[in-house]
Amino acid sequence: MFAFTRELAVFLLRRRKYWLMPVVVISALLGILLVFTEGSVIAPFIYTIF
């Protein structure tokens, strides 16, 4: 998993695809949010956003 993240970061920096970094970061944060709130009380409220 860390190898993929490192490889993606190196690709973005070498190819100068700086505009993709916010997309990757927001997607990762939304994924983490969905994983951590899956079993919590706020899960129904998070799922109504999407």
N, C-alpha and C positions, 0 to 999 in steps of 0.2 A: 504494500500500500504506500509506504513512504517512498519507494523507488518511483512509483508512478507520479507522485506529487512532485518529486524532485525533477523528474524528466519533463513534466509539463511546465514547471517553472523555467527550466533551462531553455526549452523550446520557445516559450513566450519571450524570454529576454534576448535570445540569439536572433530570432526572426523579427524582433521589434514589434510584436503584436501586443503593445501596451493596452490597447483598447479592449482586449479580451480579459484582462485581469479583473476588472470589476464584475464582469459576468461570471467568472469562475468563483470569485469570493462570495458573491451573493448566492449563487447556486449551492455552494458548500454550506453557508450559514443556514439557508432554508432547509437543506437536508439534515443538518445537525438539529435544528429546531424541531423538525418532524419526528426524528428518532427519539429525542429526549422527552418530548411531550406526549408520546404515544400512550403511555400508561398513566398519565396524570389527569387531574380534574379539569385542566384547561384545554384538554385535547378537543372537545367538541367546538370550542370557540376558535381554535387554530384551524380546524378543518373547514369551517364555514368561510374562511378567507379565500380558500382555494376552490 
